[in-house]
């Protein structure tokens, strides 16, 4: 019977916000060399790695995602077919469309506030085509 007070205490703590805050709504545009990104992905990662990353699709330069508030590193990815066909896969092969400083070695950041965050826009550069 001693378990009941412990469980009751846990339930009360969780009712007050178990796991912390709720995700914020974040939306904006993604441009690549000044043009809307036709199709890709955007990911928001906690700058300190403390929370699970969140992200979603970018379509026609626009995205809407739910992200926990805080300082974020932002990664944008997209693929395109190479100029020359791959000897093994032909034109089915793809290569990165976005330069590394916007994904693998990102320099993009965002400070996500609780609630709605509209107009969180990013300008990226295309990777040189191979």
N, CA, C and O atoms as a Tinker XYZ file with bonds, in Angstrom:
   520  protein
     1  N      0.808000   -1.198000    0.000000    73     2
     2  CA     0.000000    0.000000    0.000000    64     1     3
     3  C      0.853000    1.266000    0.000000    63     2     4     5
     4  O      0.325000    2.356000   -0.219000    81     3
     5  N      2.139000    1.149000    0.236000    73     3     6
     6  CA     3.005000    2.330000    0.199000    64     5     7
     7  C      3.220000    2.822000   -1.234000    63     6     8     9
     8  O      3.652000    3.957000   -1.437000    81     7
     9  N      2.929000    1.997000   -2.207000    73     7    10
    10  CA     3.103000    2.366000   -3.605000    64     9    11
    11  C      2.117000    3.454000   -4.028000    63    10    12    13
    12  O      2.447000    4.285000   -4.874000    81    11
    13  N      0.919000    3.464000   -3.456000    73    11    14
    14  CA    -0.096000    4.440000   -3.840000    64    13    15
    15  C      0.369000    5.885000   -3.652000    63    14    16    17
    16  O      0.203000    6.674000   -4.583000    81    15
    17  N      0.943000    6.287000   -2.506000    73    15    18
    18  CA     1.389000    7.678000   -2.369000    64    17    19
    19  C      2.463000    8.047000   -3.397000    63    18    20    21
    20  O      2.493000    9.180000   -3.877000    81    19
    21  N      3.339000    7.107000   -3.734000    73    19    22
    22  CA     4.382000    7.384000   -4.725000    64    21    23
    23  C      3.754000    7.601000   -6.096000    63    22    24    25
    24  O      4.099000    8.553000   -6.797000    81    23
    25  N      2.825000    6.714000   -6.482000    73    23    26
    26  CA     2.144000    6.866000   -7.765000    64    25    27
    27  C      1.322000    8.149000   -7.816000    63    26    28    29
    28  O      1.306000    8.840000   -8.835000    81    27
    29  N      0.640000    8.466000   -6.719000    73    27    30
    30  CA    -0.170000    9.686000   -6.676000    64    29    31
    31  C      0.720000   10.912000   -6.860000    63    30    32    33
    32  O      0.339000   11.844000   -7.569000    81    31
    33  N      1.885000   10.929000   -6.244000    73    31    34
    34  CA     2.823000   12.042000   -6.392000    64    33    35
    35  C      3.312000   12.171000   -7.822000    63    34    36    37
    36  O      3.435000   13.282000   -8.338000    81    35
    37  N      3.593000   11.046000   -8.469000    73    35    38
    38  CA     4.046000   11.054000   -9.853000    64    37    39
    39  C      2.958000   11.594000  -10.765000    63    38    40    41
    40  O      3.242000   12.397000  -11.653000    81    39
    41  N      1.726000   11.169000  -10.564000    73    39    42
    42  CA     0.610000   11.644000  -11.383000    64    41    43
    43  C      0.439000   13.150000  -11.217000    63    42    44    45
    44  O      0.194000   13.848000  -12.201000    81    43
    45  N      0.560000   13.656000  -10.014000    73    43    46
    46  CA     0.419000   15.098000   -9.775000    64    45    47
    47  C      1.535000   15.861000  -10.485000    63    46    48    49
    48  O      1.280000   16.904000  -11.087000    81    47
    49  N      2.776000   15.351000  -10.422000    73    47    50
    50  CA     3.882000   16.009000  -11.112000    64    49    51
    51  C      3.664000   16.028000  -12.618000    63    50    52    53
    52  O      3.896000   17.044000  -13.274000    81    51
    53  N      3.220000   14.904000  -13.161000    73    51    54
    54  CA     2.993000   14.827000  -14.605000    64    53    55
    55  C      1.843000   15.712000  -15.042000    63    54    56    57
    56  O      1.895000   16.296000  -16.124000    81    55
    57  N      0.822000   15.822000  -14.237000    73    55    58
    58  CA    -0.314000   16.687000  -14.575000    64    57    59
    59  C      0.134000   18.132000  -14.678000    63    58    60    61
    60  O     -0.453000   18.914000  -15.427000    81    59
    61  N      1.153000   18.490000  -13.943000    73    59    62
    62  CA     1.669000   19.851000  -13.980000    64    61    63
    63  C      2.650000   20.090000  -15.107000    63    62    64    65
    64  O      3.215000   21.180000  -15.201000    81    63
    65  N      2.873000   19.095000  -15.978000    73    63    66
    66  CA     3.769000   19.322000  -17.113000    64    65    67
    67  C      4.837000   18.277000  -17.245000    63    66    68    69
    68  O      6.005000   18.625000  -17.417000    81    67
    69  N      4.496000   17.020000  -17.174000    73    67    70
    70  CA     5.466000   15.943000  -17.340000    64    69    71
    71  C      6.100000   16.070000  -18.719000    63    70    72    73
    72  O      5.387000   16.112000  -19.722000    81    71
    73  N      7.395000   16.132000  -18.784000    73    71    74
    74  CA     8.084000   16.262000  -20.051000    64    73    75
    75  C      8.278000   17.708000  -20.463000    63    74    76    77
    76  O      8.904000   17.965000  -21.492000    81    75
    77  N      7.768000   18.655000  -19.703000    73    75    78
    78  CA     8.022000   20.057000  -19.997000    64    77    79
    79  C      6.986000   20.690000  -20.893000    63    78    80    81
    80  O      5.796000   20.381000  -20.830000    81    79
    81  N      7.485000   21.602000  -21.746000    73    79    82
    82  CA     6.610000   22.429000  -22.573000    64    81    83
    83  C      6.074000   21.706000  -23.800000    63    82    84    85
    84  O      6.504000   20.601000  -24.132000    81    83
    85  N      5.125000   22.357000  -24.465000    73    83    86
    86  CA     4.566000   21.773000  -25.680000    64    85    87
    87  C      5.265000   22.371000  -26.907000    63    86    88    89
    88  O      5.864000   23.444000  -26.840000    81    87
    89  N      5.173000   21.656000  -28.013000    73    87    90
    90  CA     5.825000   22.142000  -29.232000    64    89    91
    91  C      5.213000   23.448000  -29.730000    63    90    92    93
    92  O      4.029000   23.720000  -29.532000    81    91
    93  N      6.046000   24.236000  -30.373000    73    91    94
    94  CA     5.616000   25.494000  -30.982000    64    93    95
    95  C      5.370000   25.258000  -32.468000    63    94    96    97
    96  O      5.944000   24.345000  -33.062000    81    95
    97  N      4.516000   26.083000  -33.063000    73    95    98
    98  CA     4.273000   26.041000  -34.502000    64    97    99
    99  C      5.297000   26.947000  -35.177000    63    98   100   101
   100  O      5.413000   28.127000  -34.845000    81    99
   101  N      6.035000   26.382000  -36.128000    73    99   102
   102  CA     7.062000   27.142000  -36.844000    64   101   103
   103  C      6.779000   27.019000  -38.335000    63   102   104   105
   104  O      6.569000   25.918000  -38.845000    81   103
   105  N      6.773000   28.161000  -39.034000    73   103   106
   106  CA     6.552000   28.138000  -40.482000    64   105   107
   107  C      7.389000   29.221000  -41.133000    63   106   108   109
   108  O      7.793000   30.195000  -40.497000    81   107
   109  N      7.636000   29.024000  -42.414000    73   107   110
   110  CA     8.416000   29.999000  -43.151000    64   109   111
   111  C      8.701000   29.535000  -44.558000    63   110   112   113
   112  O      8.065000   28.616000  -45.075000    81   111
   113  N      9.677000   30.195000  -45.170000    73   111   114
   114  CA    10.063000   29.848000  -46.527000    64   113   115
   115  C     11.526000   29.435000  -46.578000    63   114   116   117
   116  O     12.336000   29.841000  -45.745000    81   115
   117  N     11.843000   28.619000  -47.578000    73   115   118
   118  CA    13.215000   28.207000  -47.833000    64   117   119
   119  C     13.517000   28.551000  -49.284000    63   118   120   121
   120  O     12.880000   28.038000  -50.205000    81   119
   121  N     14.503000   29.430000  -49.473000    73   119   122
   122  CA    14.955000   29.794000  -50.804000    64   121   123
   123  C     16.326000   29.184000  -51.050000    63   122   124   125
   124  O     17.147000   29.087000  -50.138000    81   123
   125  N     16.562000   28.777000  -52.281000    73   123   126
   126  CA    17.875000   28.293000  -52.693000    64   125   127
   127  C     18.304000   29.164000  -53.866000    63   126   128   129
   128  O     17.668000   29.177000  -54.920000    81   127
   129  N     19.392000   29.887000  -53.659000    73   127   130
   130  CA    19.865000   30.845000  -54.664000    64   129   131
   131  C     18.746000   31.797000  -55.081000    63   130   132   133
   132  O     18.619000   32.135000  -56.258000    81   131
   133  N     17.936000   32.229000  -54.114000    73   131   134
   134  CA    16.887000   33.211000  -54.352000    64   133   135
   135  C     15.578000   32.668000  -54.885000    63   134   136   137
   136  O     14.633000   33.431000  -55.089000    81   135
   137  N     15.500000   31.350000  -55.119000    73   135   138
   138  CA    14.266000   30.749000  -55.636000    64   137   139
   139  C     13.697000   29.769000  -54.622000    63   138   140   141
   140  O     14.460000   29.138000  -53.890000    81   139
   141  N     12.367000   29.625000  -54.560000    73   139   142
   142  CA    11.763000   28.678000  -53.614000    64   141   143
   143  C     12.274000   27.249000  -53.852000    63   142   144   145
   144  O     12.348000   26.788000  -54.991000    81   143
   145  N     12.623000   26.561000  -52.764000    73   143   146
   146  CA    13.052000   25.162000  -52.853000    64   145   147
   147  C     11.846000   24.336000  -53.311000    63   146   148   149
   148  O     10.829000   24.314000  -52.617000    81   147
   149  N     11.934000   23.653000  -54.468000    73   147   150
   150  CA    10.783000   22.901000  -54.967000    64   149   151
   151  C     10.327000   21.804000  -54.007000    63   150   152   153
   152  O      9.135000   21.651000  -53.745000    81   151
   153  N     11.296000   21.042000  -53.485000    73   151   154
   154  CA    10.958000   19.935000  -52.601000    64   153   155
   155  C     12.195000   19.556000  -51.790000    63   154   156   157
   156  O     13.289000   19.428000  -52.338000    81   155
   157  N     12.014000   19.378000  -50.481000    73   155   158
   158  CA    13.126000   19.013000  -49.615000    64   157   159
   159  C     12.645000   18.751000  -48.198000    63   158   160   161
   160  O     11.459000   18.518000  -47.962000    81   159
   161  N     13.574000   18.792000  -47.268000    73   159   162
   162  CA    13.282000   18.568000  -45.852000    64   161   163
   163  C     13.964000   19.640000  -45.017000    63   162   164   165
   164  O     15.036000   20.130000  -45.372000    81   163
   165  N     13.337000   19.997000  -43.908000    73   163   166
   166  CA    13.940000   20.908000  -42.942000    64   165   167
   167  C     13.891000   20.239000  -41.576000    63   166   168   169
   168  O     12.879000   19.644000  -41.207000    81   167
   169  N     14.995000   20.339000  -40.820000    73   167   170
   170  CA    15.084000   19.719000  -39.496000    64   169   171
   171  C     15.614000   20.748000  -38.511000    63   170   172   173
   172  O     16.601000   21.435000  -38.777000    81   171
   173  N     14.941000   20.845000  -37.364000    73   171   174
   174  CA    15.360000   21.712000  -36.265000    64   173   175
   175  C     15.908000   20.823000  -35.154000    63   174   176   177
   176  O     15.194000   19.959000  -34.644000    81   175
   177  N     17.173000   21.027000  -34.773000    73   175   178
   178  CA    17.809000   20.252000  -33.700000    64   177   179
   179  C     18.141000   21.184000  -32.550000    63   178   180   181
   180  O     18.579000   22.313000  -32.769000    81   179
   181  N     17.936000   20.716000  -31.323000    73   179   182
   182  CA    18.322000   21.522000  -30.155000    64   181   183
   183  C     19.812000   21.802000  -30.251000    63   182   184   185
   184  O     20.603000   20.887000  -30.481000    81   183
   185  N     20.199000   23.056000  -30.078000    73   183   186
   186  CA    21.605000   23.440000  -30.188000    64   185   187
   187  C     22.476000   22.666000  -29.210000    63   186   188   189
   188  O     23.640000   22.387000  -29.498000    81   187
   189  N     21.912000   22.314000  -28.044000    73   187   190
   190  CA    22.676000   21.569000  -27.043000    64   189   191
   191  C     22.406000   20.067000  -27.099000    63   190   192   193
   192  O     22.922000   19.313000  -26.274000    81   191
   193  N     21.601000   19.629000  -28.069000    73   191   194
   194  CA    21.301000   18.209000  -28.231000    64   193   195
   195  C     20.386000   17.634000  -27.174000    63   194   196   197
   196  O     20.281000   16.413000  -27.058000    81   195
   197  N     19.716000   18.478000  -26.393000    73   195   198
   198  CA    18.917000   18.011000  -25.264000    64   197   199
   199  C     17.535000   17.471000  -25.642000    63   198   200   201
   200  O     16.931000   16.731000  -24.866000    81   199
   201  N     17.035000   17.828000  -26.807000    73   199   202
   202  CA    15.691000   17.392000  -27.204000    64   201   203
   203  C     15.749000   16.702000  -28.557000    63   202   204   205
   204  O     16.673000   16.914000  -29.342000    81   203
   205  N     14.749000   15.877000  -28.811000    73   203   206
   206  CA    14.653000   15.166000  -30.076000    64   205   207
   207  C     14.466000   16.160000  -31.216000    63   206   208   209
   208  O     13.664000   17.086000  -31.096000    81   207
   209  N     15.193000   15.987000  -32.320000    73   207   210
   210  CA    14.991000   16.872000  -33.472000    64   209   211
   211  C     13.569000   16.742000  -34.020000    63   210   212   213
   212  O     12.913000   15.713000  -33.854000    81   211
   213  N     13.117000   17.797000  -34.668000    73   211   214
   214  CA    11.800000   17.785000  -35.309000    64   213   215
   215  C     11.942000   18.431000  -36.671000    63   214   216   217
   216  O     12.763000   19.328000  -36.863000    81   215
   217  N     11.147000   17.976000  -37.604000    73   215   218
   218  CA    11.234000   18.547000  -38.936000    64   217   219
   219  C     10.065000   18.128000  -39.789000    63   218   220   221
   220  O      9.105000   17.521000  -39.313000    81   219
   221  N     10.163000   18.462000  -41.052000    73   219   222
   222  CA     9.105000   18.122000  -41.973000    64   221   223
   223  C      9.471000   18.507000  -43.388000    63   222   224   225
   224  O     10.584000   18.960000  -43.652000    81   223
   225  N      8.525000   18.325000  -44.302000    73   223   226
   226  CA     8.793000   18.596000  -45.709000    64   225   227
   227  C      8.768000   20.083000  -46.052000    63   226   228   229
   228  O      8.080000   20.881000  -45.415000    81   227
   229  N      9.533000   20.421000  -47.067000    73   227   230
   230  CA     9.473000   21.742000  -47.693000    64   229   231
   231  C      8.895000   21.505000  -49.078000    63   230   232   233
   232  O      9.386000   20.657000  -49.824000    81   231
   233  N      7.862000   22.246000  -49.418000    73   231   234
   234  CA     7.211000   22.098000  -50.730000    64   233   235
   235  C      6.982000   23.484000  -51.306000    63   234   236   237
   236  O      6.372000   24.340000  -50.666000    81   235
   237  N      7.470000   23.699000  -52.506000    73   235   238
   238  CA     7.344000   25.001000  -53.175000    64   237   239
   239  C      7.849000   26.137000  -52.281000    63   238   240   241
   240  O      7.276000   27.227000  -52.261000    81   239
   241  N      8.923000   25.867000  -51.548000    73   239   242
   242  CA     9.555000   26.880000  -50.710000    64   241   243
   243  C      8.902000   27.111000  -49.359000    63   242   244   245
   244  O      9.376000   27.958000  -48.602000    81   243
   245  N      7.835000   26.397000  -49.022000    73   243   246
   246  CA     7.122000   26.637000  -47.763000    64   245   247
   247  C      7.178000   25.404000  -46.852000    63   246   248   249
   248  O      7.149000   24.268000  -47.326000    81   247
   249  N      7.258000   25.644000  -45.549000    73   247   250
   250  CA     7.214000   24.557000  -44.568000    64   249   251
   251  C      6.410000   24.978000  -43.351000    63   250   252   253
   252  O      6.278000   26.167000  -43.058000    81   251
   253  N      5.870000   23.982000  -42.640000    73   251   254
   254  CA     5.189000   24.159000  -41.350000    64   253   255
   255  C      5.530000   22.940000  -40.505000    63   254   256   257
   256  O      5.271000   21.807000  -40.913000    81   255
   257  N      6.115000   23.168000  -39.319000    73   255   258
   258  CA     6.494000   22.063000  -38.436000    64   257   259
   259  C      6.177000   22.425000  -36.989000    63   258   260   261
   260  O      5.969000   23.591000  -36.655000    81   259
   261  N      6.145000   21.412000  -36.150000    73   259   262
   262  CA     6.004000   21.605000  -34.701000    64   261   263
   263  C      7.355000   21.301000  -34.081000    63   262   264   265
   264  O      7.920000   20.231000  -34.303000    81   263
   265  N      7.882000   22.258000  -33.291000    73   263   266
   266  CA     9.223000   22.182000  -32.734000    64   265   267
   267  C      9.187000   22.642000  -31.284000    63   266   268   269
   268  O      8.501000   23.609000  -30.955000    81   267
   269  N      9.913000   21.963000  -30.425000    73   267   270
   270  CA    10.002000   22.428000  -29.045000    64   269   271
   271  C     10.783000   23.741000  -29.007000    63   270   272   273
   272  O     11.775000   23.882000  -29.722000    81   271
   273  N     10.357000   24.701000  -28.191000    73   271   274
   274  CA    11.039000   25.996000  -28.110000    64   273   275
   275  C     12.500000   25.866000  -27.680000    63   274   276   277
   276  O     12.891000   24.906000  -27.017000    81   275
   277  N     13.290000   26.861000  -28.078000    73   275   278
   278  CA    14.694000   26.928000  -27.694000    64   277   279
   279  C     15.597000   27.238000  -28.875000    63   278   280   281
   280  O     15.139000   27.391000  -30.008000    81   279
   281  N     16.894000   27.329000  -28.586000    73   279   282
   282  CA    17.896000   27.582000  -29.613000    64   281   283
   283  C     18.063000   26.326000  -30.469000    63   282   284   285
   284  O     18.208000   25.223000  -29.942000    81   283
   285  N     18.041000   26.498000  -31.784000    73   283   286
   286  CA    18.092000   25.366000  -32.712000    64   285   287
   287  C     19.181000   25.535000  -33.761000    63   286   288   289
   288  O     19.521000   26.647000  -34.166000    81   287
   289  N     19.718000   24.387000  -34.187000    73   287   290
   290  CA    20.503000   24.309000  -35.409000    64   289   291
   291  C     19.510000   23.830000  -36.465000    63   290   292   293
   292  O     18.676000   22.967000  -36.192000    81   291
   293  N     19.600000   24.387000  -37.661000    73   291   294
   294  CA    18.649000   24.048000  -38.714000    64   293   295
   295  C     19.397000   23.417000  -39.887000    63   294   296   297
   296  O     20.436000   23.910000  -40.327000    81   295
   297  N     18.834000   22.304000  -40.382000    73   295   298
   298  CA    19.425000   21.607000  -41.529000    64   297   299
   299  C     18.380000   21.529000  -42.645000    63   298   300   301
   300  O     17.223000   21.182000  -42.407000    81   299
   301  N     18.807000   21.855000  -43.856000    73   299   302
   302  CA    17.932000   21.793000  -45.021000    64   301   303
   303  C     18.563000   20.820000  -46.014000    63   302   304   305
   304  O     19.741000   20.937000  -46.354000    81   303
   305  N     17.769000   19.865000  -46.470000    73   303   306
   306  CA    18.277000   18.893000  -47.428000    64   305   307
   307  C     17.335000   18.780000  -48.625000    63   306   308   309
   308  O     16.124000   18.970000  -48.512000    81   307
   309  N     17.928000   18.466000  -49.767000    73   307   310
   310  CA    17.180000   18.210000  -50.998000    64   309   311
   311  C     18.122000   17.483000  -51.952000    63   310   312   313
   312  O     19.342000   17.613000  -51.858000    81   311
   313  N     17.546000   16.727000  -52.858000    73   311   314
   314  CA    18.338000   15.973000  -53.830000    64   313   315
   315  C     17.951000   16.365000  -55.239000    63   314   316   317
   316  O     16.881000   16.924000  -55.476000    81   315
   317  N     18.844000   16.061000  -56.175000    73   315   318
   318  CA    18.574000   16.282000  -57.601000    64   317   319
   319  C     19.348000   15.236000  -58.400000    63   318   320   321
   320  O     20.291000   14.640000  -57.880000    81   319
   321  N     18.973000   15.010000  -59.628000    73   319   322
   322  CA    19.739000   14.074000  -60.457000    64   321   323
   323  C     21.079000   14.707000  -60.836000    63   322   324   325
   324  O     21.161000   15.928000  -60.972000    81   323
   325  N     22.120000   13.906000  -61.006000    73   323   326
   326  CA    23.416000   14.458000  -61.410000    64   325   327
   327  C     23.396000   14.867000  -62.880000    63   326   328   329
   328  O     22.521000   14.444000  -63.635000    81   327
   329  N     24.377000   15.702000  -63.287000    73   327   330
   330  CA    24.493000   16.107000  -64.690000    64   329   331
   331  C     24.764000   14.898000  -65.577000    63   330   332   333
   332  O     24.179000   14.748000  -66.649000    81   331
   333  N     25.662000   14.043000  -65.107000    73   331   334
   334  CA    26.030000   12.853000  -65.871000    64   333   335
   335  C     25.412000   11.630000  -65.214000    63   334   336   337
   336  O     25.391000   11.547000  -63.986000    81   335
   337  N     24.911000   10.684000  -65.986000    73   335   338
   338  CA    24.334000    9.477000  -65.381000    64   337   339
   339  C     25.396000    8.652000  -64.665000    63   338   340   341
   340  O     26.547000    8.572000  -65.096000    81   339
   341  N     24.984000    8.050000  -63.576000    73   339   342
   342  CA    25.854000    7.141000  -62.835000    64   341   343
   343  C     26.035000    5.883000  -63.683000    63   342   344   345
   344  O     25.064000    5.393000  -64.259000    81   343
   345  N     27.277000    5.341000  -63.775000    73   343   346
   346  CA    27.482000    4.162000  -64.615000    64   345   347
   347  C     26.641000    2.961000  -64.187000    63   346   348   349
   348  O     26.313000    2.112000  -65.016000    81   347
   349  N     26.295000    2.880000  -62.925000    73   347   350
   350  CA    25.544000    1.743000  -62.443000    64   349   351
   351  C     24.042000    2.012000  -62.354000    63   350   352   353
   352  O     23.231000    1.152000  -62.698000    81   351
   353  N     23.676000    3.217000  -61.887000    73   351   354
   354  CA    22.264000    3.524000  -61.643000    64   353   355
   355  C     21.638000    4.422000  -62.709000    63   354   356   357
   356  O     20.437000    4.689000  -62.663000    81   355
   357  N     22.426000    4.882000  -63.652000    73   355   358
   358  CA    21.896000    5.765000  -64.689000    64   357   359
   359  C     21.425000    7.076000  -64.096000    63   358   360   361
   360  O     22.090000    7.646000  -63.231000    81   359
   361  N     20.279000    7.555000  -64.556000    73   359   362
   362  CA    19.736000    8.818000  -64.050000    64   361   363
   363  C     18.937000    8.640000  -62.765000    63   362   364   365
   364  O     18.422000    9.619000  -62.225000    81   363
   365  N     18.822000    7.412000  -62.266000    73   363   366
   366  CA    18.102000    7.176000  -61.007000    64   365   367
   367  C     18.910000    7.645000  -59.808000    63   366   368   369
   368  O     18.356000    7.841000  -58.726000    81   367
   369  N     20.214000    7.828000  -59.987000    73   367   370
   370  CA    21.070000    8.303000  -58.892000    64   369   371
   371  C     20.715000    9.754000  -58.562000    63   370   372   373
   372  O     20.207000   10.484000  -59.413000    81   371
   373  N     20.983000   10.160000  -57.339000    73   371   374
   374  CA    20.769000   11.553000  -56.945000    64   373   375
   375  C     22.020000   12.081000  -56.263000    63   374   376   377
   376  O     22.891000   11.320000  -55.844000    81   375
   377  N     22.087000   13.398000  -56.162000    73   375   378
   378  CA    23.173000   14.062000  -55.453000    64   377   379
   379  C     22.564000   15.179000  -54.608000    63   378   380   381
   380  O     21.451000   15.629000  -54.879000    81   379
   381  N     23.298000   15.630000  -53.574000    73   379   382
   382  CA    22.768000   16.726000  -52.755000    64   381   383
   383  C     22.600000   18.003000  -53.582000    63   382   384   385
   384  O     23.456000   18.364000  -54.389000    81   383
   385  N     21.480000   18.665000  -53.355000    73   383   386
   386  CA    21.197000   19.914000  -54.064000    64   385   387
   387  C     21.654000   21.135000  -53.261000    63   386   388   389
   388  O     21.968000   22.179000  -53.833000    81   387
   389  N     21.687000   20.994000  -51.930000    73   387   390
   390  CA    21.989000   22.107000  -51.028000    64   389   391
   391  C     23.433000   22.004000  -50.556000    63   390   392   393
   392  O     23.905000   20.911000  -50.245000    81   391
   393  N     24.139000   23.132000  -50.499000    73   391   394
   394  CA    25.531000   23.164000  -50.038000    64   393   395
   395  C     25.635000   22.691000  -48.580000    63   394   396   397
   396  O     24.704000   22.862000  -47.793000    81   395
   397  N     26.779000   22.097000  -48.238000    73   395   398
   398  CA    26.993000   21.501000  -46.909000    64   397   399
   399  C     26.782000   22.467000  -45.745000    63   398   400   401
   400  O     26.342000   22.039000  -44.678000    81   399
   401  N     27.078000   23.744000  -45.915000    73   399   402
   402  CA    26.935000   24.686000  -44.794000    64   401   403
   403  C     25.486000   24.934000  -44.398000    63   402   404   405
   404  O     25.211000   25.691000  -43.467000    81   403
   405  N     24.556000   24.290000  -45.110000    73   403   406
   406  CA    23.141000   24.406000  -44.782000    64   405   407
   407  C     22.540000   23.072000  -44.342000    63   406   408   409
   408  O     21.338000   22.987000  -44.090000    81   407
   409  N     23.380000   22.019000  -44.248000    73   407   410
   410  CA    22.890000   20.721000  -43.771000    64   409   411
   411  C     23.979000   19.987000  -42.990000    63   410   412   413
   412  O     24.008000   20.107000  -41.766000    81   411
   413  N     24.856000   19.249000  -43.617000    73   411   414
   414  CA    25.859000   18.443000  -42.919000    64   413   415
   415  C     26.720000   19.294000  -41.987000    63   414   416   417
   416  O     26.991000   18.897000  -40.854000    81   415
   417  N     27.148000   20.455000  -42.462000    73   415   418
   418  CA    27.977000   21.379000  -41.665000    64   417   419
   419  C     27.212000   22.682000  -41.451000    63   418   420   421
   420  O     27.741000   23.768000  -41.690000    81   419
   421  N     25.975000   22.568000  -41.003000    73   419   422
   422  CA    25.076000   23.726000  -40.963000    64   421   423
   423  C     25.604000   24.907000  -40.154000    63   422   424   425
   424  O     26.234000   24.751000  -39.108000    81   423
   425  N     25.323000   26.082000  -40.680000    73   423   426
   426  CA    25.585000   27.330000  -39.970000    64   425   427
   427  C     24.261000   28.033000  -39.662000    63   426   428   429
   428  O     24.250000   29.117000  -39.078000    81   427
   429  N     23.148000   27.412000  -40.057000    73   427   430
   430  CA    21.825000   28.003000  -39.842000    64   429   431
   431  C     21.364000   27.797000  -38.402000    63   430   432   433
   432  O     21.569000   26.730000  -37.825000    81   431
   433  N     20.747000   28.815000  -37.833000    73   431   434
   434  CA    20.203000   28.731000  -36.478000    64   433   435
   435  C     18.828000   29.394000  -36.438000    63   434   436   437
   436  O     18.464000   30.171000  -37.320000    81   435
   437  N     18.084000   29.067000  -35.396000    73   435   438
   438  CA    16.783000   29.703000  -35.147000    64   437   439
   439  C     16.534000   29.683000  -33.651000    63   438   440   441
   440  O     16.935000   28.746000  -32.961000    81   439
   441  N     15.872000   30.716000  -33.150000    73   439   442
   442  CA    15.472000   30.770000  -31.754000    64   441   443
   443  C     13.947000   30.627000  -31.729000    63   442   444   445
   444  O     13.216000   31.585000  -31.982000    81   443
   445  N     13.488000   29.419000  -31.419000    73   443   446
   446  CA    12.051000   29.127000  -31.448000    64   445   447
   447  C     11.420000   29.519000  -30.116000    63   446   448   449
   448  O     11.839000   29.056000  -29.055000    81   447
   449  N     10.420000   30.367000  -30.188000    73   447   450
   450  CA     9.680000   30.829000  -29.004000    64   449   451
   451  C      8.423000   29.978000  -28.831000    63   450   452   453
   452  O      7.953000   29.392000  -29.806000    81   451
   453  N      7.864000   29.892000  -27.622000    73   451   454
   454  CA     6.591000   29.187000  -27.440000    64   453   455
   455  C      5.505000   29.843000  -28.290000    63   454   456   457
   456  O      5.542000   31.049000  -28.534000    81   455
   457  N      4.542000   29.044000  -28.738000    73   455   458
   458  CA     3.430000   29.574000  -29.534000    64   457   459
   459  C      3.711000   29.512000  -31.013000    63   458   460   461
   460  O      4.317000   28.561000  -31.507000    81   459
   461  N      3.256000   30.558000  -31.733000    73   459   462
   462  CA     3.419000   30.610000  -33.189000    64   461   463
   463  C      4.687000   31.359000  -33.564000    63   462   464   465
   464  O      4.978000   32.424000  -33.018000    81   463
   465  N      5.437000   30.792000  -34.501000    73   463   466
   466  CA     6.642000   31.419000  -35.034000    64   465   467
   467  C      6.496000   31.461000  -36.553000    63   466   468   469
   468  O      6.930000   30.537000  -37.242000    81   467
   469  N      5.899000   32.507000  -37.072000    73   467   470
   470  CA     5.729000   32.657000  -38.518000    64   469   471
   471  C      6.904000   33.438000  -39.083000    63   470   472   473
   472  O      7.532000   34.229000  -38.379000    81   471
   473  N      7.193000   33.211000  -40.347000    73   471   474
   474  CA     8.247000   33.977000  -41.019000    64   473   475
   475  C      9.652000   33.575000  -40.617000    63   474   476   477
   476  O     10.564000   34.401000  -40.653000    81   475
   477  N      9.845000   32.307000  -40.231000    73   475   478
   478  CA    11.188000   31.810000  -39.921000    64   477   479
   479  C     11.753000   31.319000  -41.256000    63   478   480   481
   480  O     11.639000   30.148000  -41.616000    81   479
   481  N     12.366000   32.264000  -41.973000    73   479   482
   482  CA    12.798000   32.036000  -43.349000    64   481   483
   483  C     14.288000   31.748000  -43.431000    63   482   484   485
   484  O     15.072000   32.196000  -42.595000    81   483
   485  N     14.665000   30.987000  -44.462000    73   483   486
   486  CA    16.064000   30.628000  -44.666000    64   485   487
   487  C     16.436000   30.796000  -46.129000    63   486   488   489
   488  O     15.645000   30.501000  -47.026000    81   487
   489  N     17.660000   31.278000  -46.357000    73   487   490
   490  CA    18.222000   31.408000  -47.693000    64   489   491
   491  C     19.448000   30.515000  -47.761000    63   490   492   493
   492  O     20.420000   30.726000  -47.037000    81   491
   493  N     19.399000   29.535000  -48.620000    73   491   494
   494  CA    20.508000   28.586000  -48.774000    64   493   495
   495  C     21.112000   28.745000  -50.155000    63   494   496   497
   496  O     20.567000   29.433000  -51.018000    81   495
   497  N     22.251000   28.093000  -50.344000    73   495   498
   498  CA    22.926000   28.086000  -51.639000    64   497   499
   499  C     22.948000   26.663000  -52.171000    63   498   500   501
   500  O     23.046000   25.700000  -51.411000    81   499
   501  N     22.858000   26.551000  -53.470000    73   499   502
   502  CA    22.924000   25.228000  -54.099000    64   501   503
   503  C     24.361000   24.723000  -54.082000    63   502   504   505
   504  O     25.310000   25.502000  -54.169000    81   503
   505  N     24.503000   23.411000  -53.967000    73   503   506
   506  CA    25.805000   22.775000  -54.090000    64   505   507
   507  C     26.173000   22.738000  -55.572000    63   506   508   509
   508  O     25.294000   22.630000  -56.427000    81   507
   509  N     27.459000   22.827000  -55.878000    73   507   510
   510  CA    27.837000   22.700000  -57.287000    64   509   511
   511  C     27.392000   21.358000  -57.847000    63   510   512   513
   512  O     27.546000   20.329000  -57.189000    81   511
   513  N     26.849000   21.360000  -59.038000    73   511   514
   514  CA    26.366000   20.110000  -59.630000    64   513   515
   515  C     27.538000   19.318000  -60.201000    63   514   516   517
   516  O     28.428000   19.868000  -60.850000    81   515
   517  N     27.512000   18.010000  -59.940000    73   515   518
   518  CA    28.603000   17.127000  -60.399000    64   517   519
   519  C     28.326000   16.606000  -61.789000    63   518   520
   520  O     29.130000   15.852000  -62.337000    81   519
